[in-house]
Amino acid sequence: MCGIVGVLSDHEAAPILVEALKRLEYRGYDSAGIATVNGGTLDRRRAMGKLVNLSDLLVHDPLPGKAGIGHTRWATHGAPTVGNAHPHRAGPVAVVHNGIIENFKDLRDDLAAKGYEAQTETDTETIALLAQSFIDQGLSPRDAAEQTIARLEGAFALAFLFDGQDDLMIGARKGSPLAIGHGTGEMFLGSDAIALSDLTNQITYLEEGDWAVITRAGAEIINREGNRANRPVRTINIDAGRVEKGGHKHFMAKEIAEQPTVMAEALAHYLAEDNTIRLPADLDFTKFDRIVMVACGTAFYACLTARYWFERLARLPVEIDVASEFRYREPPIGANTLAIFVSQSGETADTLAALRYCEARAMTLAVVNVAESTIAREADLALPILAGAEIGVASTKAFTCQLTVLALLALKAARDRGEVEPREVDGALTSFRTVPGLLAQALGTSETIAAISAELAEAQDILFLGRGAMYPLALEGALKLKEISYIHAEGYASGELKHGPIALIDPTVPVIVMAPHDGLFDKTVSNMQEVMARGGKVLLITDAAGAAQASDGTWKLLQMPPVPEVFAPILYAIPAQLLAYHTAVAKGTDVDQPRNLAKSVTVE
């Protein structure tokens, strides 16, 4: 969500902070700011909108100093204004904050009674005021920060800077990620290792409840029990090429185009030449009588897809829940349950909370894109999806890589449990290797999709239909479209059309039907005919066999290469993504950073 950067450097901090914040722009934000200490004097600059506005401000009103903190804010408490932007300052304290302080109103009332009045609508200002109140009582900056952190309830990552302290920065995490970067005579803080990628590759991740006292000489880390903690320094290798657009107009376009490559890399990592699936030995599916899958957003739709695979191939019952609902239901979880948590960032707050609910009750498995993320570290087992850094807010290559790993898990379950013939599993695994090439063929329809999307951009409402494993793809296609084009879109199981949605059909509502020529094709065509009989205009996405059988009377036809039925959802993700992308381009919206959205949702 929001982004934090901190530096204690031998060089001017302001340009370092701004460049690091640029690497966090993909997370989504509406304002930005920095604070520095120069010759013992604390000062700050803040601006609304994109970072270029902060950069322009710093040209006209420079901010010297070699110690600093910076932030990109995604508004939660209080509107996006300069006054509500971070860093927040109260007397000798400046602070930047990711997360939500749940008891800030009580703290603010207590502080007001002591004469410390808030000037903004934010919960973050309360942190600075509280630290100021402790300093006014005679506490050192370190002790004031410790006492402040102890009073906070909620989720947060924090960085403090203090007037008169050129060589001190304090960081803390509870529920939101924060990492320390180690340099030579320099130290850094970041809410994302990508932010520090040009500064250092030596990273220490703070654990839940940790706080750290950082100077140029190093970092002292204190755990939630108040004891000094030794956290490992990890060498992080981030492919810089994957956090640049590489000649594409948008990150989303680049990431859509990368899918054949990253999927092939994921398959090569997990699937040996002899069709051995390389997964942890502890993952024996004969031990489980039930799978629970938990995720949010696009990752949730990946789980919905995987349910068809696990139940059909391995005869394992699967329960799926949205993470934000799961833990509040307090569902019964047994020892023979495998709990799978899917998250692109590995930091999704609701998914992490659900993991913690399950961790003492069942084996937990994380399917994540960031191998060093909190969810990956806290799960019993973790499988990286190997998509590489995904910068566009709307997930694309992470989705197809999630599906790839989940499909391999389902095939491993089928092999372990013997519910299908071994030769069928081997045949499926052999055909799986062909799917990256099919994705490349599907990308060749981009120009055709762009022409269709130019007309879709005129619509106010769009429906997506699919049956079986294509139903989650209908949901995902609708989500992608609404995320970046702001067109109202809904996905439905095709058989549900007569149970209400058919009332919406008229010539102004395009209906996108995702229908490979599989065992459910005839049923889907029947629903499609009902749409056309009522004047609806249908975009049929199918293969050559489906087009030959059912394209008459459709508004538009989009033809995909034939694909083994089990892997159709992975292939059909491509046209869903391209339709959303080209429609958004036609409308002129911000494709990579759509309004109101953040890449990593680290608060409830």
DRENZASE-752984 format. One record per residue: residue in three letters; x, y, z of N, C-alpha, C, O in turn. Coordinates in steps of 0.1 Angstrom, whole numbers, plus 5000, padded with zeros to 4 digits. Layout:
DRENZASE-752984
AlaXYZXYZXYZXYZ ...
END
This chain:
DRENZASE-752984
Met500949885000500050005000500950125000501550154990 Cys501050205011501950315011503450265011503650155012 Gly504350365008505750325007506550405017506350525019 Ile507550345023508450405032509950385028510250275023 Val510750495029512150485026512850565037512350675041 Gly513950525042514750595051516250585048516650475043 Val517050685050518450675047519250755057518950855062 Leu520350695061521450755068522650745059523250635058 Ser523050855053524050845042525150945044525151025053 Asp526150925035527251025034526951125023527751215020 His525851105016525451195005524151265008523451225018 Glu523751355000522551425002521351335002521251254992 Ala520451335011519451235013518251255003517751164998 Ala517951385000516751414992516651344979515651274976 Pro517751354970517651284958517551124959516951064951 Ile518251074969518250934972516850884975516350784971 Leu516150964984514850934989513850934977512950844976 Val513951044969512951054958513150934948512150884943 Glu514350904945514650794935514150664941513550574934 Ala514350644954513850514960512350514960511750414958 Leu511650624963510250634963509650604949508550554948 Lys510450644939509950614925509850464923508950424915 Arg510650384929510550244927509450184935509150064933 Leu508750264943507550224951506250274945505150254950 Glu506350354934505150414928504150304924502950334925 Tyr504650184920503650084916502650044927501649984924 Arg503050074940502150034951500850124951499950084958 Gly500850234944499650324945499850424955500250394967 Tyr499550554952499650664962499050784957498750794945 Asp498750884966498151004962498851134967498451244963 Ser499951114975500751224979502151174983502251044985 Ala503051254984504451214988505151324996504851444995 Gly506151285003506951375011508151325016508351195017 Ile509151405020510351365027510651465038510151575039 Ala511451415048511951495059513451465060513851345058 Thr514251565064515651545066516151615078515451705084 Val517251575083517951645094519251705088520051625083 Asn519451835089520551905083521251985094520652085098 Gly522451955098523052035108522252035121522252125129 Gly521551925123520751905136519351965134518551945144 Thr519052025123517652085121516851995113517151955102 Leu515651965118514651875111513751965103513252065107 Asp513551925090512651995081511951895072512451785071 Arg510951935064510251845055509651925043509552045044 Arg509351845033508651895021507651785017507851665017 Arg506451835013505351745009504651804997504551924995 Ala504051714989503351754977502151654974502351534977 Met501151704968500051624964500351554950501251604943 Gly499651444947499851384934501051304932501651254942 Lys501551304920502651224916504051274922504051394926 Leu505051194922506351224927506951344920507751414925 Val506551364907507151474899506851604906507551704905 Asn505651614913505351734920506251764932506551874934 Leu506651654939507551664950508951704944509651794950 Ser509351644933510651674927510651824923511651894925 Asp509551874917509552014913509652104925510352204925 Leu508952064936509052144948510452154954510852264958 Leu511152044953512552034958513452124950514552164955 Val513152134937514052224929513952364934514952434934 His512652414937512452554941512652574956512952684960 Asp512552464963512752474978513552354983512952264988 Pro514852354981515652234984515552204999515252285007 Leu515952075001515952025015517251955017517351835014 Pro518252025022519551955024519551865036518551865044 Gly520551785037520651695049521051555044520551515033 Lys521751475052522251345048521551235056521851115054 Ala520551275064519651175070518251215067517851325068 Gly517451115063516151145059515151025058515650915058 Ile513851065058512850955056511851015045511751135044 Gly511250915038510350955027509150865027509150755033 His508050905020506850835020505950865008505950975004 Thr505350765003504250784994502950735001502950625006 Arg501950815001500750795009499550745000499350804990 Trp498850645005497550604999496550635010496550575021 Ala495650735008494850785018493950685025493250605019 Thr494050675039493050605047492350695056491150725054 His493050755066492350855075492650995069493751045069 Gly491651055064491751195059491951195044492551105038 Ala491451305038491551315023492951335019493851365026 Pro493251315006494551335000494851484999494351554990 Thr495551545009495851685009497351695013497951595019 Val497951815011499251835016499351825031500251765037 Gly498351875038498351865053498251725058498851695069 Asn497651635051497551495055498651415050498751295054 Ala499551465042500651395036501651365047501851435056 His502451255044503551225053504851295047504851325035 Pro505851315055506051285069505151375078504951495074 His504651325089504051405099505051455110505951375113 Arg504851575114505751625124505051685136504051745135 Ala505651665147505151725160506451765167507151685173 Gly506751895168507851945175509151885169509451905157 Pro509851805177511151755173511051615166512151555164 Val509851575163509651435158509051445144508051515142 Ala509551365135508951345122508751185120509651115124 Val507651145115507351005113506650975100505851055096 Val506950865094506150815083505650675087506250605095 His504450645081503750525086502950465075502250525067 Asn503050325075502150245067501250175076501750125087 Gly499950155073499050085082497950175088497750285083 Ile497350115098496250185105496450175120496650065125 Ile496450285127496450285142495050285147494250385145 Glu494650175152493250145156492750225168491550265169 Asn493650265177493350335189493750485188493950545199 Phe493850535176494350675175493350775181493850875186 Lys492050745180491150845186491350855201491250965206 Asp491450745208491650745222492950815226493050905235 Leu494050785218495350855220495251005218495751085225 Arg494551035207494451185204493651255214494051375218 Asp492551195220491851265231492751275243492651385249 Asp493451175247494351185258495451295256495651375265 Leu495951305244496951405241496351545241497051635246 Ala495151555236494551685236494251735250494451855252 Ala493951645259493751685273495051735279495051815289 Lys496151695273497451745278498051865270499151905273 Gly497251915261497652025253498251995240498752095233 Tyr498251875235498851835223497751825212497051715212 Glu497451925205496351925196496651885182497751925176 Ala495851795176496151745163495751855153494751925155 Gln496551865142496251955131495751895118495351965109 Thr495751765118495251695106494251595109493851575121 Glu493751525099492651425100493251285102492551185103 Thr494551265102495251135101495451075114495551135125 Asp495550935114495950865126497450875128497950865139 Thr498250905117499650905118500151025127501151005134 Glu499551135125499951255133499951225148500751275156 Thr499051135152498951095166500251035171500651055183 Ile500950955162502150895166503250995169503950985179 Ala503351095160504351205162504051285175504951315182 Leu502751315177502351385189502751305202503151365212 Leu502451175202502751095213504251095216504651105227 Ala505051075205506551075207506951215213507851215221 Gln506351325207506751455212506451465227507251525235 Ser505251415231504951425246505951355255506151395266 Phe506451235250507451165258508751245258509451245269 Ile509151305247510351385247510251505256511151535264 Asp509051565257508851675266508851635280509151715289 Gln508651505283508751455297510251425301510551385312 Gly511151445291512551425294513151295288514351275291 Leu512351215281512951095276513751125264513551225256 Ser514751035261515551045249514751005237513650945239 Pro515151045225514451005213514250855212513150805209 Arg515250775216515150625216514050585225513150505222 Asp514050635238513050585248511750645244510750575247 Ala511650765239510350815235509750725224508550705224 Ala510550685214510050605203509550465209508550415205 Glu510350405218509950285224508650295232507750205230 Gln508450395239507150415247506050445237504950395240 Thr506250515226505250545217504750415210503550385209 Ile505750335205505450205199504550115208503650055203 Ala504950115220504250025230502750065232501949985235 Arg502450195229501050245231500150225219498950235220 Leu500750185207499950175195499250045193499849935196 Glu498050045189497349925185496949935170496550045165 Gly497049825164496749815149497849755142498649675147 Ala497949795129499049755120499849865116499349975112 Phe501149855116502049965112503449925108503949825113 Ala504050005099505450005098505750155099505150245094 Leu506850185107507150325111508550355109509450265110 Ala508850475106510250525106510150665113509450755109 Phe511050685123511150805130512450885127513450815125 Leu512351015127513551095125513351205136512251245139 Phe514551255142514451355153515251475151516451465145 Asp514751585155515551715155516751695163516751635174 Gly517951745158519151735166519851595165520951575171 Gln519351505157519851375156520251335142519351285134 Asp521451365138521851345124522251195121522351155110 Asp522351115132522750985130521850885138522350795145 Leu520550905136519650825143518350805135517750915130 Met517850685133516650665126516050535133516750445136 Ile514750545136514150425143513050375135512150445130 Gly513050245133511950175126511250075134511850025144 Ala510050045131509249945138508249885129507749945119 Arg507849755131506849685123505949605132506349535141 Lys504649615128503649525134502549515123501749605122 Gly502549405116501549375106501749435093501149395083 Ser502749525091503149575078504649555077505449575086 Pro505149525065506549485063507449605064507049715061 Leu508649575068509749675069511049605069511249505075 Ala511949665061513349595059514449695061514249815058 Ile515549655067516749735069517749705058517949585056 Gly518249805052519349785042520649825048520849925054 His521649735045523049755050523949805039524049745029 Gly524649915042525649965032526949985039527149935051 Thr527950045032529250075038529250215044529250315036 Gly529150225057528950355063527650425061527450535064 Glu526650345056525350395053524350285058524650165058 Met523150335061522050235065520750285059520550405056 Phe519850195056518650225049517450155055517550055062 Leu516250215053515050145057514150145044514150235036 Gly513250045043512350035032511149945035511349845041 Ser510049985030508849895031508849785021508049695021 Asp509749795011509849695000511349684996512049794995 Ala511849564994513249554990513549624977514649664974 Ile512449634968512649704956513049844958513849894950 Ala512549904968512850044971514350064973514950164970 Leu515049964979516449964983517349904972518549894974 Ser516749854961517549774952518749844946519749774942 Asp518649974944519750044938520750094949521850154946 Leu520450074962521250124973522050004979523150024983 Thr521449884980522149774987521349644983520149654980 Asn522049534983521449404982521549324995521149204996 Gln521949395006522049335019520849375028520849495032 Ile519949285030518649325036518449235049518649115049 Thr517949305059517449235071515949265072515549385073 Tyr515149165073513649185074513349185089513649085096 Leu512649285093512149285107511049185108510149175100 Glu511049115120509949025123508849095130508949215134 Glu507649025131506549085137506849135151507349055160 Gly506549255154506749315168508149375170508449425180 Asp509049355160510449415161510449565160509549625153 Trp511349625167511749765164513249775164513949695170 Ala513749885157515149885155515750035157515050125152 Val516850035163517550165164518750165154519650075155 Ile518650255145519550245133520550375133520050485134 Thr521750345132522750445130523650405118523450295113 Arg524550495114525350455103526250345106526750275097 Ala526450315118527350205122526650065122527249965122 Gly525250065121524549945121523149955127522650065129 Ala522549845130521249845136521149755148521649645148 Glu520449805158520149725170518649685169517849775169 Ile518349555169516949515167516449455181517149375187 Ile515249505185514649455197513349385194512549445186 Asn513149265199511949195196510749235205510949325213 Arg509649165203508449205210508549185225507749245232 Glu509449095229509549075243510549175250510749165262 Gly511149265241512049365247513449315247514249385253 Asn513749205241515149155241515849185227515149195217 Arg517149195228517949215215517749095207517848975212 Ala517549115194517348995185518349005173518749105168 Asn518848885170519648875158518848825146518348715146 Arg518648915137517948875124518948865113519848945112 Pro518748765105519848745094519848855084518848915081 Val521048875079521248965067521148875055521948775053 Arg520248905046520048825034520548905021520349025020 Thr521048835012521448894999520248874990519848764986 Ile519748984985518548994977519049034963519649134961 Asn518648954953518948974939517649014932516748924930 Ile517449144928516349184921516749224907517649304905 Asp516149154897516449184883515949314879514749344878 Ala516949414878516549554875515749554862514849644860 Gly516049464852515249474840513749444841512949494833 Arg513449384852512049354854511249454862510049444864 Val511949564866511249674872511349794863511249914867 Glu511649774850511649874840510649834829510349714828 Lys510149934821509149904811509649824799508949774791 Gly510949834797511549754786510949784772510849694764 Gly510749914769510249954756508749954755508149994745 His507949904765506549894764505950034770506650104777 Lys504750064766504150184770503850184785503850284792 His503450064790503050044804503649924809504049834802 Phe503849924823504349804829503349684827503749574825 Met502049714827501049604825501249544811501149414810 Ala501549614801501749564788502949474788502949364782 Lys504049524794505249444795505049314803505549204799 Glu504249314814504049204822503149104815503248974817 Ile502149144808501349054800502248984790502148864788 Ala503149054783504049004773505048904779505448814772 Glu505348914791506348824798505848694801506548604805 Gln504548674801503948554806504448424800504648324808 Pro504548404787505148284782506548254788506848134791 Thr507348354790508648334796508648294811509248194815 Val507848374818507848344833507148214836507548144845 Met506148174828505448054830506447934827506447834834 Ala507147944816508147844812509247834823509647714826 Glu509647944829510647934840510047864852510747784859 Ala508847894855508147824867508047674865508347594874 Leu507647644853507547494849508947424850509047314855 Ala509947494845511247434845511747424859512547324862 His511347514868511847504882511147384889511847314897 Tyr509847364887509147264894508947124887508647024894 Leu509147124874508947004867510146944860510747014851 Ala510646834864511846774859511546704845510346694841 Glu512646674838512446624824511646484824511046454815 Asp511846414835511146284836509746294842509146194846 Asn509246424843507946454848507746434863506646434869 Thr508946424870508946434885508546584889509146674883 Ile507546594898507246734902508046764915507946694925 Arg508846864914509846894924509146984935509047104934 Leu508546914945507946984956508446924969508946814969 Pro508346994980508846954993508346814996507146774994 Ala509246725002508846595005507746585015506946495016 Asp507646695024506546695034505146705028504146685035 Leu505146745015503846765009503346635003503346614991 Asp502846545012502246425008500746435009500146445020 Phe500046434997498646454997497846335003496646355004 Thr498446225005497746115011497446145026496546085032 Lys498046245032497846285046496646365048496146385059 Phe496146425037495046525038493746465033493646395023 Asp492646505040491346475036490546595031489346585028 Arg491246715032490546835029491546945026492646945032 Ile491247035017492047155014491247275017490147285013 Val491847375024491247505026492147605018493347605020 Met491547685010492347785002491847925005490647955005 Val492748015008492448145013493248255005494448235003 Ala492548355000493248464993492348584991491248584996 Cys492848684984492048804981492248844967493248804960 Gly491148904961491248964948491548854937490948744937 Thr492548884928492848794917493348664923493048564917 Ala494148664934494648544939493448454944493548324943 Phe492348514948491148434952490548364939490148244940 Tyr490548434928490148364916491048254911490548154905 Ala492348274914493248154911492848034920492947924915 Cys492448064932492047954941490747884936490647764936 Leu489847974931488547914926488847824914488147724913 Thr489747864906490147774895490747644899490447544894 Ala491647654909492347544914491447444920491747324920 Arg490347484926489347394932488847294922488747174925 Tyr488647334909488247244899489247134897488947014895 Trp490547174897491647084895491746984906491846864904 Phe491847034918492046944930490846844931491046724934 Glu489646894929488446804931488346704920487946584922 Arg488646744908488446654896489546554895489346444892 Leu490846604897491946524895492346434907492746324905 Ala492246494919492646424931491546384940491746314950 Arg490346424937489146394945489346434959488846374969 Leu489946554961490146614974489146734975489146824967 Pro488246724985487346844987488046964990489046964998 Val487647074985488347204986487347314991486247324985 Glu487647385001486847495006487647625003488847625006 Ile487047724998487747844994487047965001485847975002 Asp487848055006487248175013488048295010489348295008 Val487348415010488048545009488748565023488148545033 Ala489948605023490748615035490048705045490148675057 Ser489448815041488948905050487748855058487348905068 Glu487148745052485948675059486348555067485748515076 Phe487448495062487848355067487948355082487348275089 Arg488848445088489148425102488048475111487948425122 Tyr487148555106486048605114484948495115484148505124 Arg484948405106484048295107484448195118483648115122 Glu485748195121486348105130486047955125485547875133 Pro486447925113486047795107486847685114487947705119 Pro486247565115486947445121488047395111487747375100 Ile489247385117490347335108490947215115491347225127 Gly491047105108491546985114492946955111493547015102 Ala493546855118494946825116495146765102496246765097 Asn494146705096494246645082493946745071493646705060 Thr493946875074493646985065494947045060495847065068 Leu495047065047496047145042495547285039494547295031 Ala496047385045495647525043496547595034497747615037 Ile496047635022496947705012496547855012495347885011 Phe497547935012497448085012498148135000499348124998 Val497348204991497948264979497948414979496948474982 Ser499148464977499248614977500448654968501448594969 Gln500148754960501248804951502348864959503548824958 Ser502048954968503049024976503648944988504748954992 Gly502848844993503148775005503048865017503448825028 Glu502448985016502249075027500749105029500449195038 Thr499849055022498449095022497949075037497948955042 Ala497449175043497149175057496149065061496348995070 Asp495049065053493948965057494448825054494048735062 Thr495148805044495648665042496648625052496648505057 Leu497548715057498448685067497748655080498148565088 Ala496648735083495948705096495248565095495148495105 Ala494748525083494148395081495248285083494948185089 Leu496448305078497448215080497748195095497948085099 Arg497848305102498148295116496948225124497248155134 Tyr495748235119494648155125494848005124494547935132 Cys495447965112495547825109496847765114496847635114 Glu497847845117499147785118499247685129500147595128 Ala498447685140498547595150497547475148497447385157 Arg496747485138495647395135495947295124495347185123 Ala496747335114496847255102498247285095498847385099 Met498647205086499747235078499447355069498347355063 Thr500347455068500147575060501147585049502247555050 Leu500547615037501347625025501147765019500047805016 Ala502247835016502147965010502547954995503547894992 Val501748014987502048034972502148174970501148254969 Val503348224968503648364968504648404957505348314952 Asn504748534954505748574944507048634951508048644944 Val506948664964508048724971508548624981507948604991 Ala509648554978510148444986510448485000510448395009 Glu510848605003511248655016510148725023510348785034 Ser508948715018507748785024507348725037507748615041 Thr506548805045506048755058505248625057505548535064 Ile504348615047503548495046504448375042504248265048 Ala505448395034506348285030507148245042507348125044 Arg507548335050508448305062507648235073508148145080 Glu506348265074505548215085504848085082504448015091 Ala504648055069504047925066504947815068506147825068 Asp504347695070505147575071505947545059507147505060 Leu505347565047506047545034505647665026504647725027 Ala506647705017506347815008506847774994507947724992 Leu505947804984506347784970506347914962505247974961 Pro507447964958507548084950506948064936507147954930 Ile506248154931505648144918506548184907506348164895 Leu507648264910508748294901508248384890508848374879 Ala507348474892506848564882507848684880507748754870 Gly508648704890509448834889508648944894507448934896 Ala509349064896508649174901507549214892507649234880 Glu506349234898505149274891504849424895504449444907 Ile504949514886504749654890503349704888502849784896 Gly502749664877501349714874500449664885500549554890 Val499549754889498649724901497749604897497549524906 Ala497249604885496349494881497249364878498049374869 Ser497049264886497949144885497649074871496549044867 Thr498749034865498748964852499548834853499148724854 Lys500948854852501848744851501848674865502048554865 Ala501548744876501448674889500248574889500348464894 Phe499148614882497948524882498248394874497948294879 Thr498848414862499148294854500248204861500148084860 Cys501148264868502148184875501548114888501848004891 Gln500548184894499848124905499048004900499147894906 Leu498448014889497647904883498647794879498347674881 Thr499847824874500747724871501247634883501147514882 Val501547704894501947634906500847554912501047444916 Leu499647614912498447544917498147424909497747314914 Ala498247434896497947314887498947204890498647084890 Leu500247234892501247134895500947074909501146954910 Leu500447154918500047094931498946994929498946884935 Ala497947034921496846944919497246814912496746704915 Leu498146824903498646704896499446614905499446494905 Lys500246684914500946604925499946534934500246424937 Ala498846604937497846544946497246424939497046314945 Ala496946434926496446324918497346204918496946094919 Arg498646234916499646124916499746054929499745934930 Asp499846134940499946084953498745994957498845884963 Arg497546044954496345974958495845864949494945784952 Gly496445854937496045754927494645754922494145654919 Glu494045874922492645884918492545884902491445854897 Val493645904895493645894881494845804877495745794885 Glu494745744865495845664861497145734859497145854855 Pro498245674864499545744863499845794849500445904847 Arg499445714838499745764825498945894821499445974813 Glu497745914828497046034826497746154832497746264826 Val498246134844499046244850500246274842500546394839 Asp500946174837502146194829501846264816502546354812 Gly500646224810500246294798499946444800500246524792 Ala499246464811498946604815500146684817500246804812 Leu501146634824502446704826503146734814503746834812 Thr503146634805503846654792503146764784503846844778 Ser501846764783501146864776501247004783501147104776 Phe501547004796501647134803502847204797502747334796 Arg503847134793505047204787504747284775505447374771 Thr503647254768503247324756502547454758502347534749 Val502047474771501147584773501847724772501247814766 Pro503147744776503847874774503847904759503648024756 Gly504047814750503947844736502547884731502447974723 Leu501547824737500147864734499848004739499148084733 Leu500448044751500248174756500948274746500348384743 Ala502048244740502648324730501848344718501748454712 Gln501148234714500248244702499048344706498648424698 Ala498548324718497348414722497748554722496948644719 Leu499048584726499448724726499448784712499348904710 Gly499448704702499448744688498048804684497948864673 Thr497048794693495748844690495648994695494549044695 Ser496649044700496649174707496049284698495249364703 Glu496449294685495849394676494349384674493649474674 Thr493949254672492549224671491749274683490749334682 Ile492349244695491649274707491649424709490649484714 Ala492649494704492749644705491549704697490949804702 Ala491249644686490149704677488849674684487949764684 Ile488649554690487449524697487249614709486149664712 Ser488349634716488349714729487949864726487349924734 Ala488349914714487950054711486450064711485950174715 Glu485749964708484249964708483749934722482749994727 Leu484449844729484049814743484149934752483449954762 Ala485050024749485350144757484150234758484050324766 Glu483150214748481950304748480850244758479950314760 Ala481050124762480050064771480050114785481150164790 Gln478950114792478950144806478850024815479250024827 Asp478349914809478249784816478649674807478349674795 Ile479349574812479849454805479649334813479949334825 Leu479149224807479049094815480048994809480348994797 Phe480548914818481448804814480748674818480248664829 Leu480748574809480148444813481148334810482048334801 Gly481148224819481948114818481347994825480648014835 Arg481647874821481247754829482447674833483547684828 Gly482247594844483247514849484447604853484247704859 Ala485647554850486847634854486947764846487847844850 Met486047794836486047924830485248024838485248144835 Tyr484447974847483648064855484648164864484348284863 Pro485648104871486548204877487248294867487548404871 Leu487448254855488048344845487148454841487548564838 Ala485848424841484848524839484948634850484848754848 Leu485048584862485148674874486448754873486448874875 Glu487548694869488848764868488748864856489348974857 Gly488148824845488048914834487349044837487649154834 Ala486249024845485449144849486249224859486149354858 Leu486949164868487749234878488849324871488949444873 Lys489549254861490549334854489949454847490549564847 Leu488849434840488249544833487849664842488149774839 Lys487149624853486749734862487849804869487849924871 Glu488949724872490149784879490749894871491050004876 Ile490949874858491749974851491050054841491550164836 Ser489850014837489050094827487950174834487350264828 Tyr487550134846486550194854485150164848484150234851 Ile485050064839483750024834483149924843483849834848 His481849944847481249844855481149704848480649704837 Ala481649604854481649474848481449364858481849374870 Glu480749264854480349154863480649014856480449004844 Gly481148924864481348784859480248694865479948704877 Tyr479748604857478748504861479048374856479548354845 Ala478648264864478548134858477448134848476348184850 Ser477748074836476748084825475448034829474348084824 Gly475347924837474047874840473247954850472047934852 Glu473848064855473148154864472448264856471748344862 Leu472648264843472148374835470648394837470148504839 Lys469948284837468448284838467948324852466848344854 His468848324861468448344875468648484879468848514891 Gly468548574870468648724873469348804863468848904858 Pro470648774860471448864852470848884838471148984831 Ile470048794833469548804819468648934818468348984807 Ala468148984830467349104830468149224825467649324821 Leu469549214826470349324822470649324807471249424802 Ile470249224800470649214785469849314777468649314777 Asp470649394769470149474759471249514749472349474752 Pro470949574738472049594728473249684733474249684726 Thr473049754745474149834749475049764759476049824764 Val474749644763475549564773476349454766475749344763 Pro477549474762478349364756478449244766478549264778 Val478349124761478549004769479748924763479748884752 Ile480648904772481948834768481848684772481748664785 Val481848594763481648454766482948384764483448374753 Met483448324775484748254775484448104774483948044784 Ala484648044762484147914759485047824751484747814739 Pro486047764756486847674748485947554745484947524752 His486247484734485447374729485747254738486447164735 Asp485047244750485247144760483947064762482947084755 Gly483946994773482746914776481546994780480446944780 Leu481747124783480647214787480247304776479447394778 Phe480947294765480747394754479347404750478747524749 Asp478647294747477247304743476347374753475447454749 Lys476547354765475747414776476047574775475047644776 Thr477247604774477547754773476947814761476447924762 Val476947744749476347804737474847824739474347924734 Ser474247734746472747754749472547884756471647954753 Asn473347914766473248034773473548154764472848264765 Met474548144756474948244747473748274737473448394734 Gln473048174733471948194723470848274730470148344724 Glu470648244743469648324751469948474751469048554750 Val471248504752471648644751471348704738470748814737 Met471748634727471548694714470048694710469648784703 Ala469248604715467748614713467148734719466048774714 Arg467748794728467248914735467949044730467949144737 Gly468649034719469249154713470649184719471249284716 Gly471149094727472449114733473549094723473449014714 Lys474649164724475849144715476949074722477349104733 Val477348964716478248864722479548864716479748864704 Leu480648874724481948854720482348714725482448684737 Leu482448624715482748484718484248464717484948484707 Ile484848414729486248374729486348224730485848164739 Thr486848164719486848024718487947974709488848054705 Asp488047854706489047794696488447774683487247804681 Ala489147714674488647694660487447604660486547634652 Ala487447494668486247404668485047474673483947454668 Gly485247554683484147634689483647734679482347764678 Ala484547804672484147904663483347844651482347904647 Ala483747724647483047664635481647624639480747624631 Gln481447594652480147544657479247654661477947644659 Ala479747764666478847864673479048004670478448094678 Ser479848044661480148184659479048264651479048384651 Asp478148194645477048264637476248354646475748304657 Gly476048474643475148564650475948634661475348724668 Thr477148604664477848674674478348814669478448834657 Trp478548904679478949044675480449044671480749094661 Lys481248974679482648964676483148824680482548754688 Leu484248774673484848644676486348664678487048734671 Leu486748604689488248604692488648464693488248384702 Gln489548424685489948274684491248254691492248314688 Met491248154700492448114707492947974701492147904695 Pro494147944703494647814699494047704708493647724719 Pro493847584702493347474710494247444722495547454720 Val493747404733494547384745493947264753492747244753 Pro494747174759494147074768493247134778493547234784 Glu492047074779490947134787491447174801490947284806 Val492247094808492547124822493347264822493247324833 Phe494047294812494947414812494247534805494947644804 Ala493047524801492347634794492347764802492447874797 Pro492047754816492047884823493347964822493248084822 Ile494447894821495747974820495848044807496148164807 Leu495447974796495448034783494448154782494748254776 Tyr493248134787492248234785492348354794491648444793 Ala493348344803493648464811494248574801494148694804 Ile494948534791495548634782494548724775494648844776 Pro493448674768492548764762491748844773491448964770 Ala491548794785490848864795491748994799491249104801 Gln493048964800493949074804494049174792494049304795 Leu494249124780494349224769493149304766493249424763 Leu491949244769490749324767490649434777490349554774 Ala491049404790491049514800492149624796491849744797 Tyr493249574792494349664789494049764778494149884779 His493549704767493349794755492049874757492049984752 Thr491149834765489949914768490350034776489950144774 Ala491250014786491750114794492550224786492450344788 Val493350164777494150254769493250344760493450464758 Ala492150284755491250354746490550464754490150564749 Lys490250434767489650534775490550634781490150744786 Gly491850614780492850704785493050704800493450804806 Thr492750594807492850584821494350554825495150524816 Asp494650564838496050534843496150384844495750324854 Val496750314834496750174834497450104845496950014852 Asp498650154848499550094858499150134872499350054882 Gln498550254874498250294888496750344888496550464889 Pro495850254886494450294886493950364899494550334910 Arg493050454898492550534909492150444921491550334919 Asn492350484933491950424945492550284948492150234959 Leu493350234940493950104942495350104946496150204943 Ala495750004954497149984957497649844954496849754954 Lys498849834951499449704947499349604958498949484957 Ser499849644970499949554981499049604992499349714998 Val498049534996497149575006497549525020497249415023 Thr498249605027498849565040498049615052498549605063 Val496849655050495949685061494549615058494249585047 Glu493849595069492449535067491549625060490449595057 
END
